[in-house]
């Protein structure tokens, strides 16, 4: 982990970007007080994810598609009594 004050980060940004690409994390400080963390993004996938990997892990309740009660619909439409 690299700790940097704002001035140093602005001055040497390109140098630190190379280290970020290698997986290091930067803690950005303002007057030596941490205010933010800069981390590298995860690598993008080379192949698309296969479909159906979660098959059988989700169940939908029997009444999921039933109409909502009028009292609840009124709340969505801001029809307060």
Gaussian input, Z-matrix of N, CA and C with variables (Angstrom, degrees):
# hf/3-21g

backbone

0 1
 N
 C     1     B1
 C     2     B2     1     A1
 N     3     B3     2     A2     1     D1
 C     4     B4     3     A3     2     D2
 C     5     B5     4     A4     3     D3
 N     6     B6     5     A5     4     D4
 C     7     B7     6     A6     5     D5
 C     8     B8     7     A7     6     D6
 N     9     B9     8     A8     7     D7
 C    10    B10     9     A9     8     D8
 C    11    B11    10    A10     9     D9
 N    12    B12    11    A11    10    D10
 C    13    B13    12    A12    11    D11
 C    14    B14    13    A13    12    D12
 N    15    B15    14    A14    13    D13
 C    16    B16    15    A15    14    D14
 C    17    B17    16    A16    15    D15
 N    18    B18    17    A17    16    D16
 C    19    B19    18    A18    17    D17
 C    20    B20    19    A19    18    D18
 N    21    B21    20    A20    19    D19
 C    22    B22    21    A21    20    D20
 C    23    B23    22    A22    21    D21
 N    24    B24    23    A23    22    D22
 C    25    B25    24    A24    23    D23
 C    26    B26    25    A25    24    D24
 N    27    B27    26    A26    25    D25
 C    28    B28    27    A27    26    D26
 C    29    B29    28    A28    27    D27
 N    30    B30    29    A29    28    D28
 C    31    B31    30    A30    29    D29
 C    32    B32    31    A31    30    D30
 N    33    B33    32    A32    31    D31
 C    34    B34    33    A33    32    D32
 C    35    B35    34    A34    33    D33
 N    36    B36    35    A35    34    D34
 C    37    B37    36    A36    35    D35
 C    38    B38    37    A37    36    D36
 N    39    B39    38    A38    37    D37
 C    40    B40    39    A39    38    D38
 C    41    B41    40    A40    39    D39
 N    42    B42    41    A41    40    D40
 C    43    B43    42    A42    41    D41
 C    44    B44    43    A43    42    D42
 N    45    B45    44    A44    43    D43
 C    46    B46    45    A45    44    D44
 C    47    B47    46    A46    45    D45
 N    48    B48    47    A47    46    D46
 C    49    B49    48    A48    47    D47
 C    50    B50    49    A49    48    D48
 N    51    B51    50    A50    49    D49
 C    52    B52    51    A51    50    D50
 C    53    B53    52    A52    51    D51
 N    54    B54    53    A53    52    D52
 C    55    B55    54    A54    53    D53
 C    56    B56    55    A55    54    D54
 N    57    B57    56    A56    55    D55
 C    58    B58    57    A57    56    D56
 C    59    B59    58    A58    57    D57
 N    60    B60    59    A59    58    D58
 C    61    B61    60    A60    59    D59
 C    62    B62    61    A61    60    D60
 N    63    B63    62    A62    61    D61
 C    64    B64    63    A63    62    D62
 C    65    B65    64    A64    63    D63
 N    66    B66    65    A65    64    D64
 C    67    B67    66    A66    65    D65
 C    68    B68    67    A67    66    D66
 N    69    B69    68    A68    67    D67
 C    70    B70    69    A69    68    D68
 C    71    B71    70    A70    69    D69
 N    72    B72    71    A71    70    D70
 C    73    B73    72    A72    71    D71
 C    74    B74    73    A73    72    D72
 N    75    B75    74    A74    73    D73
 C    76    B76    75    A75    74    D74
 C    77    B77    76    A76    75    D75
 N    78    B78    77    A77    76    D76
 C    79    B79    78    A78    77    D77
 C    80    B80    79    A79    78    D78
 N    81    B81    80    A80    79    D79
 C    82    B82    81    A81    80    D80
 C    83    B83    82    A82    81    D81
 N    84    B84    83    A83    82    D82
 C    85    B85    84    A84    83    D83
 C    86    B86    85    A85    84    D84
 N    87    B87    86    A86    85    D85
 C    88    B88    87    A87    86    D86
 C    89    B89    88    A88    87    D87
 N    90    B90    89    A89    88    D88
 C    91    B91    90    A90    89    D89
 C    92    B92    91    A91    90    D90
 N    93    B93    92    A92    91    D91
 C    94    B94    93    A93    92    D92
 C    95    B95    94    A94    93    D93
 N    96    B96    95    A95    94    D94
 C    97    B97    96    A96    95    D95
 C    98    B98    97    A97    96    D96
 N    99    B99    98    A98    97    D97
 C   100   B100    99    A99    98    D98
 C   101   B101   100   A100    99    D99
 N   102   B102   101   A101   100   D100
 C   103   B103   102   A102   101   D101
 C   104   B104   103   A103   102   D102
 N   105   B105   104   A104   103   D103
 C   106   B106   105   A105   104   D104
 C   107   B107   106   A106   105   D105
 N   108   B108   107   A107   106   D106
 C   109   B109   108   A108   107   D107
 C   110   B110   109   A109   108   D108
 N   111   B111   110   A110   109   D109
 C   112   B112   111   A111   110   D110
 C   113   B113   112   A112   111   D111
 N   114   B114   113   A113   112   D112
 C   115   B115   114   A114   113   D113
 C   116   B116   115   A115   114   D114
 N   117   B117   116   A116   115   D115
 C   118   B118   117   A117   116   D116
 C   119   B119   118   A118   117   D117
 N   120   B120   119   A119   118   D118
 C   121   B121   120   A120   119   D119
 C   122   B122   121   A121   120   D120
 N   123   B123   122   A122   121   D121
 C   124   B124   123   A123   122   D122
 C   125   B125   124   A124   123   D123
 N   126   B126   125   A125   124   D124
 C   127   B127   126   A126   125   D125
 C   128   B128   127   A127   126   D126
 N   129   B129   128   A128   127   D127
 C   130   B130   129   A129   128   D128
 C   131   B131   130   A130   129   D129
 N   132   B132   131   A131   130   D130
 C   133   B133   132   A132   131   D131
 C   134   B134   133   A133   132   D132
 N   135   B135   134   A134   133   D133
 C   136   B136   135   A135   134   D134
 C   137   B137   136   A136   135   D135
 N   138   B138   137   A137   136   D136
 C   139   B139   138   A138   137   D137
 C   140   B140   139   A139   138   D138
 N   141   B141   140   A140   139   D139
 C   142   B142   141   A141   140   D140
 C   143   B143   142   A142   141   D141
 N   144   B144   143   A143   142   D142
 C   145   B145   144   A144   143   D143
 C   146   B146   145   A145   144   D144
 N   147   B147   146   A146   145   D145
 C   148   B148   147   A147   146   D146
 C   149   B149   148   A148   147   D147
 N   150   B150   149   A149   148   D148
 C   151   B151   150   A150   149   D149
 C   152   B152   151   A151   150   D150
 N   153   B153   152   A152   151   D151
 C   154   B154   153   A153   152   D152
 C   155   B155   154   A154   153   D153
 N   156   B156   155   A155   154   D154
 C   157   B157   156   A156   155   D155
 C   158   B158   157   A157   156   D156
 N   159   B159   158   A158   157   D157
 C   160   B160   159   A159   158   D158
 C   161   B161   160   A160   159   D159
 N   162   B162   161   A161   160   D160
 C   163   B163   162   A162   161   D161
 C   164   B164   163   A163   162   D162
 N   165   B165   164   A164   163   D163
 C   166   B166   165   A165   164   D164
 C   167   B167   166   A166   165   D165
 N   168   B168   167   A167   166   D166
 C   169   B169   168   A168   167   D167
 C   170   B170   169   A169   168   D168
 N   171   B171   170   A170   169   D169
 C   172   B172   171   A171   170   D170
 C   173   B173   172   A172   171   D171
 N   174   B174   173   A173   172   D172
 C   175   B175   174   A174   173   D173
 C   176   B176   175   A175   174   D174
 N   177   B177   176   A176   175   D175
 C   178   B178   177   A177   176   D176
 C   179   B179   178   A178   177   D177
 N   180   B180   179   A179   178   D178
 C   181   B181   180   A180   179   D179
 C   182   B182   181   A181   180   D180
 N   183   B183   182   A182   181   D181
 C   184   B184   183   A183   182   D182
 C   185   B185   184   A184   183   D183
 N   186   B186   185   A185   184   D184
 C   187   B187   186   A186   185   D185
 C   188   B188   187   A187   186   D186
 N   189   B189   188   A188   187   D187
 C   190   B190   189   A189   188   D188
 C   191   B191   190   A190   189   D189
 N   192   B192   191   A191   190   D190
 C   193   B193   192   A192   191   D191
 C   194   B194   193   A193   192   D192
 N   195   B195   194   A194   193   D193
 C   196   B196   195   A195   194   D194
 C   197   B197   196   A196   195   D195
 N   198   B198   197   A197   196   D196
 C   199   B199   198   A198   197   D197
 C   200   B200   199   A199   198   D198
 N   201   B201   200   A200   199   D199
 C   202   B202   201   A201   200   D200
 C   203   B203   202   A202   201   D201
 N   204   B204   203   A203   202   D202
 C   205   B205   204   A204   203   D203
 C   206   B206   205   A205   204   D204
 N   207   B207   206   A206   205   D205
 C   208   B208   207   A207   206   D206
 C   209   B209   208   A208   207   D207
 N   210   B210   209   A209   208   D208
 C   211   B211   210   A210   209   D209
 C   212   B212   211   A211   210   D210
 N   213   B213   212   A212   211   D211
 C   214   B214   213   A213   212   D212
 C   215   B215   214   A214   213   D213
 N   216   B216   215   A215   214   D214
 C   217   B217   216   A216   215   D215
 C   218   B218   217   A217   216   D216
 N   219   B219   218   A218   217   D217
 C   220   B220   219   A219   218   D218
 C   221   B221   220   A220   219   D219
 N   222   B222   221   A221   220   D220
 C   223   B223   222   A222   221   D221
 C   224   B224   223   A223   222   D222
 N   225   B225   224   A224   223   D223
 C   226   B226   225   A225   224   D224
 C   227   B227   226   A226   225   D225
 N   228   B228   227   A227   226   D226
 C   229   B229   228   A228   227   D227
 C   230   B230   229   A229   228   D228
 N   231   B231   230   A230   229   D229
 C   232   B232   231   A231   230   D230
 C   233   B233   232   A232   231   D231
 N   234   B234   233   A233   232   D232
 C   235   B235   234   A234   233   D233
 C   236   B236   235   A235   234   D234
 N   237   B237   236   A236   235   D235
 C   238   B238   237   A237   236   D236
 C   239   B239   238   A238   237   D237
 N   240   B240   239   A239   238   D238
 C   241   B241   240   A240   239   D239
 C   242   B242   241   A241   240   D240

   B1=1.4424
   B2=1.5286
   B3=1.3182
   B4=1.4576
   B5=1.5245
   B6=1.3403
   B7=1.4683
   B8=1.5253
   B9=1.3399
   B10=1.4651
   B11=1.5165
   B12=1.3172
   B13=1.4552
   B14=1.5229
   B15=1.3016
   B16=1.4598
   B17=1.5290
   B18=1.3209
   B19=1.4672
   B20=1.5293
   B21=1.3260
   B22=1.4695
   B23=1.5223
   B24=1.3234
   B25=1.4672
   B26=1.5281
   B27=1.3354
   B28=1.4675
   B29=1.5270
   B30=1.3082
   B31=1.4552
   B32=1.5307
   B33=1.3384
   B34=1.4630
   B35=1.5285
   B36=1.3098
   B37=1.4595
   B38=1.5284
   B39=1.3265
   B40=1.4642
   B41=1.5236
   B42=1.3093
   B43=1.4653
   B44=1.5311
   B45=1.3228
   B46=1.4591
   B47=1.5254
   B48=1.3187
   B49=1.4659
   B50=1.5219
   B51=1.3103
   B52=1.4627
   B53=1.5293
   B54=1.3258
   B55=1.4692
   B56=1.5253
   B57=1.3286
   B58=1.4702
   B59=1.5218
   B60=1.3122
   B61=1.4648
   B62=1.5224
   B63=1.3089
   B64=1.4584
   B65=1.5255
   B66=1.3510
   B67=1.4603
   B68=1.5195
   B69=1.3225
   B70=1.4601
   B71=1.5314
   B72=1.3259
   B73=1.4613
   B74=1.5243
   B75=1.3350
   B76=1.4632
   B77=1.5219
   B78=1.3305
   B79=1.4630
   B80=1.5205
   B81=1.3174
   B82=1.4582
   B83=1.5229
   B84=1.3353
   B85=1.4630
   B86=1.5205
   B87=1.3069
   B88=1.4664
   B89=1.5144
   B90=1.3239
   B91=1.4620
   B92=1.5272
   B93=1.3235
   B94=1.4643
   B95=1.5211
   B96=1.3299
   B97=1.4603
   B98=1.5267
   B99=1.3334
   B100=1.4697
   B101=1.5225
   B102=1.3437
   B103=1.4701
   B104=1.5284
   B105=1.3247
   B106=1.4665
   B107=1.5199
   B108=1.3277
   B109=1.4601
   B110=1.5205
   B111=1.3059
   B112=1.4598
   B113=1.5283
   B114=1.3358
   B115=1.4682
   B116=1.5167
   B117=1.3227
   B118=1.4652
   B119=1.5192
   B120=1.3042
   B121=1.4621
   B122=1.5208
   B123=1.3335
   B124=1.4718
   B125=1.5218
   B126=1.3074
   B127=1.4658
   B128=1.5308
   B129=1.3143
   B130=1.4630
   B131=1.5193
   B132=1.3211
   B133=1.4597
   B134=1.5212
   B135=1.3075
   B136=1.4621
   B137=1.5261
   B138=1.3365
   B139=1.4621
   B140=1.5230
   B141=1.3267
   B142=1.4633
   B143=1.5275
   B144=1.3194
   B145=1.4605
   B146=1.5197
   B147=1.3244
   B148=1.4585
   B149=1.5186
   B150=1.3131
   B151=1.4528
   B152=1.5147
   B153=1.3397
   B154=1.4522
   B155=1.5103
   B156=1.3197
   B157=1.4595
   B158=1.5323
   B159=1.3219
   B160=1.4632
   B161=1.5176
   B162=1.3082
   B163=1.4620
   B164=1.5344
   B165=1.3576
   B166=1.4537
   B167=1.5160
   B168=1.3433
   B169=1.4637
   B170=1.5199
   B171=1.3266
   B172=1.4598
   B173=1.5242
   B174=1.3319
   B175=1.4609
   B176=1.5213
   B177=1.3087
   B178=1.4641
   B179=1.5209
   B180=1.3273
   B181=1.4690
   B182=1.5276
   B183=1.3183
   B184=1.4649
   B185=1.5304
   B186=1.3158
   B187=1.4621
   B188=1.5152
   B189=1.3194
   B190=1.4670
   B191=1.5259
   B192=1.3272
   B193=1.4620
   B194=1.5249
   B195=1.3339
   B196=1.4633
   B197=1.5277
   B198=1.3458
   B199=1.4690
   B200=1.5266
   B201=1.3264
   B202=1.4611
   B203=1.5246
   B204=1.3358
   B205=1.4692
   B206=1.5331
   B207=1.3366
   B208=1.4660
   B209=1.5288
   B210=1.3351
   B211=1.4788
   B212=1.5357
   B213=1.3110
   B214=1.4610
   B215=1.5257
   B216=1.3188
   B217=1.4649
   B218=1.5193
   B219=1.3317
   B220=1.4705
   B221=1.5281
   B222=1.3238
   B223=1.4689
   B224=1.5307
   B225=1.3466
   B226=1.4644
   B227=1.5154
   B228=1.3466
   B229=1.4575
   B230=1.5272
   B231=1.3248
   B232=1.4661
   B233=1.5213
   B234=1.3247
   B235=1.4702
   B236=1.5213
   B237=1.3218
   B238=1.4592
   B239=1.5111
   B240=1.3430
   B241=1.4593
   B242=1.5043
   A1=108.53
   A2=115.09
   A3=121.93
   A4=107.84
   A5=117.82
   A6=121.53
   A7=108.16
   A8=115.02
   A9=120.06
   A10=110.84
   A11=115.46
   A12=119.10
   A13=108.06
   A14=116.67
   A15=122.24
   A16=111.49
   A17=117.12
   A18=120.51
   A19=110.92
   A20=116.74
   A21=120.25
   A22=111.45
   A23=117.03
   A24=120.55
   A25=110.21
   A26=117.01
   A27=119.92
   A28=110.98
   A29=117.04
   A30=121.29
   A31=112.32
   A32=117.34
   A33=121.52
   A34=112.23
   A35=117.52
   A36=121.42
   A37=112.61
   A38=117.92
   A39=119.92
   A40=111.80
   A41=118.03
   A42=121.76
   A43=110.46
   A44=116.69
   A45=120.40
   A46=112.19
   A47=117.78
   A48=119.83
   A49=111.02
   A50=116.89
   A51=120.59
   A52=110.39
   A53=117.16
   A54=120.32
   A55=111.22
   A56=116.57
   A57=119.91
   A58=110.91
   A59=116.06
   A60=120.58
   A61=111.62
   A62=117.45
   A63=121.40
   A64=112.03
   A65=117.55
   A66=120.22
   A67=115.61
   A68=119.13
   A69=120.21
   A70=110.93
   A71=115.38
   A72=122.85
   A73=108.36
   A74=115.86
   A75=121.53
   A76=108.66
   A77=115.81
   A78=121.11
   A79=105.92
   A80=115.88
   A81=121.93
   A82=108.62
   A83=116.22
   A84=121.05
   A85=110.99
   A86=114.72
   A87=122.31
   A88=105.82
   A89=116.40
   A90=122.73
   A91=111.21
   A92=115.72
   A93=124.90
   A94=114.71
   A95=117.50
   A96=121.95
   A97=107.84
   A98=118.65
   A99=120.81
   A100=112.22
   A101=115.71
   A102=120.07
   A103=112.46
   A104=117.28
   A105=119.03
   A106=109.66
   A107=113.47
   A108=119.91
   A109=108.04
   A110=116.81
   A111=121.94
   A112=106.84
   A113=115.06
   A114=120.55
   A115=109.34
   A116=117.49
   A117=119.42
   A118=110.49
   A119=116.23
   A120=120.91
   A121=109.40
   A122=116.73
   A123=117.70
   A124=110.48
   A125=115.30
   A126=120.41
   A127=109.95
   A128=116.18
   A129=120.17
   A130=109.32
   A131=114.96
   A132=120.35
   A133=110.81
   A134=115.05
   A135=120.09
   A136=110.41
   A137=116.47
   A138=121.77
   A139=108.99
   A140=117.73
   A141=119.07
   A142=110.90
   A143=115.82
   A144=121.60
   A145=110.39
   A146=117.72
   A147=121.82
   A148=110.25
   A149=116.65
   A150=121.77
   A151=109.98
   A152=115.96
   A153=121.29
   A154=115.12
   A155=119.62
   A156=121.13
   A157=112.11
   A158=117.91
   A159=121.22
   A160=113.08
   A161=117.14
   A162=120.60
   A163=110.58
   A164=114.68
   A165=120.42
   A166=114.44
   A167=118.29
   A168=120.08
   A169=112.99
   A170=118.47
   A171=122.37
   A172=108.99
   A173=115.39
   A174=120.04
   A175=108.75
   A176=116.50
   A177=122.07
   A178=107.28
   A179=115.47
   A180=120.95
   A181=110.26
   A182=115.87
   A183=121.85
   A184=112.22
   A185=119.41
   A186=121.94
   A187=114.68
   A188=118.23
   A189=121.87
   A190=112.61
   A191=117.37
   A192=120.75
   A193=112.92
   A194=118.04
   A195=120.78
   A196=109.67
   A197=117.53
   A198=119.79
   A199=111.02
   A200=115.89
   A201=121.25
   A202=110.08
   A203=117.41
   A204=120.50
   A205=110.38
   A206=116.16
   A207=121.24
   A208=112.18
   A209=117.59
   A210=120.02
   A211=110.69
   A212=116.53
   A213=120.23
   A214=111.17
   A215=117.46
   A216=120.62
   A217=111.01
   A218=116.58
   A219=120.58
   A220=110.80
   A221=117.74
   A222=120.59
   A223=111.50
   A224=116.51
   A225=119.84
   A226=111.53
   A227=116.76
   A228=121.63
   A229=111.67
   A230=117.67
   A231=124.37
   A232=111.78
   A233=116.82
   A234=122.10
   A235=107.82
   A236=115.55
   A237=119.55
   A238=110.77
   A239=115.81
   A240=118.77
   A241=112.39
   D1=136.26
   D2=-178.55
   D3=-109.77
   D4=128.51
   D5=174.99
   D6=-103.54
   D7=126.05
   D8=-178.36
   D9=-133.33
   D10=140.58
   D11=168.32
   D12=-81.73
   D13=159.31
   D14=-173.74
   D15=-56.12
   D16=-45.16
   D17=-177.78
   D18=-59.12
   D19=-45.95
   D20=179.96
   D21=-64.09
   D22=-39.11
   D23=179.72
   D24=-64.13
   D25=-42.54
   D26=179.52
   D27=-66.61
   D28=-38.48
   D29=-176.18
   D30=-70.73
   D31=-39.15
   D32=-173.32
   D33=-120.45
   D34=35.88
   D35=-174.28
   D36=-57.02
   D37=-46.42
   D38=-176.74
   D39=-62.09
   D40=-35.97
   D41=178.25
   D42=-63.55
   D43=-40.98
   D44=-177.68
   D45=-78.24
   D46=-26.31
   D47=176.45
   D48=-63.17
   D49=-36.95
   D50=178.02
   D51=-63.08
   D52=-38.10
   D53=178.35
   D54=-71.89
   D55=-33.26
   D56=175.65
   D57=-62.38
   D58=-42.05
   D59=179.70
   D60=-60.27
   D61=-27.34
   D62=179.45
   D63=-84.11
   D64=-2.69
   D65=175.09
   D66=110.56
   D67=-1.78
   D68=-179.88
   D69=-75.31
   D70=159.37
   D71=178.78
   D72=-112.82
   D73=141.96
   D74=177.85
   D75=-112.31
   D76=130.77
   D77=171.80
   D78=-102.13
   D79=117.18
   D80=-178.33
   D81=-89.87
   D82=128.42
   D83=-175.39
   D84=-119.26
   D85=151.00
   D86=172.35
   D87=-119.03
   D88=112.29
   D89=-174.63
   D90=53.98
   D91=47.78
   D92=178.09
   D93=65.16
   D94=14.33
   D95=175.37
   D96=-108.81
   D97=120.07
   D98=-178.93
   D99=-59.65
   D100=132.86
   D101=178.57
   D102=-126.65
   D103=-18.71
   D104=-178.41
   D105=-158.00
   D106=159.40
   D107=176.75
   D108=-125.18
   D109=132.91
   D110=178.98
   D111=-113.70
   D112=120.93
   D113=-178.62
   D114=-123.63
   D115=152.61
   D116=176.38
   D117=-70.49
   D118=148.83
   D119=175.89
   D120=-75.67
   D121=150.44
   D122=176.67
   D123=-65.73
   D124=152.64
   D125=-179.58
   D126=-63.57
   D127=144.58
   D128=178.72
   D129=-75.91
   D130=151.08
   D131=-179.85
   D132=-69.75
   D133=141.87
   D134=176.51
   D135=-84.17
   D136=-35.48
   D137=179.63
   D138=-117.21
   D139=147.79
   D140=176.71
   D141=-66.54
   D142=151.13
   D143=179.29
   D144=-69.45
   D145=137.92
   D146=179.38
   D147=-67.34
   D148=142.34
   D149=176.63
   D150=-77.63
   D151=149.87
   D152=173.42
   D153=86.41
   D154=11.33
   D155=-178.75
   D156=-66.71
   D157=-26.75
   D158=-178.70
   D159=-99.98
   D160=12.95
   D161=-176.61
   D162=-57.79
   D163=130.50
   D164=178.51
   D165=86.74
   D166=-0.13
   D167=-178.88
   D168=-96.67
   D169=-11.29
   D170=-178.57
   D171=-120.93
   D172=134.48
   D173=174.46
   D174=-122.29
   D175=143.48
   D176=-179.96
   D177=-108.89
   D178=129.95
   D179=-178.60
   D180=-61.06
   D181=151.77
   D182=-176.29
   D183=-58.18
   D184=-38.83
   D185=-176.79
   D186=-92.11
   D187=15.17
   D188=-175.32
   D189=-58.09
   D190=-38.87
   D191=-175.78
   D192=-95.02
   D193=3.59
   D194=177.35
   D195=-66.79
   D196=151.08
   D197=177.86
   D198=-62.00
   D199=148.13
   D200=178.42
   D201=-76.61
   D202=151.59
   D203=176.56
   D204=-63.69
   D205=151.33
   D206=-178.48
   D207=-58.07
   D208=-36.86
   D209=-179.11
   D210=-62.20
   D211=-39.25
   D212=179.63
   D213=-72.30
   D214=-39.67
   D215=176.76
   D216=-62.19
   D217=-38.40
   D218=178.07
   D219=-61.37
   D220=-37.05
   D221=178.34
   D222=-65.50
   D223=-38.88
   D224=177.71
   D225=-65.78
   D226=-33.89
   D227=-177.56
   D228=-94.07
   D229=8.02
   D230=179.39
   D231=57.90
   D232=40.67
   D233=175.10
   D234=-102.23
   D235=76.65
   D236=-179.08
   D237=-79.10
   D238=143.92
   D239=-179.94
   D240=-87.05

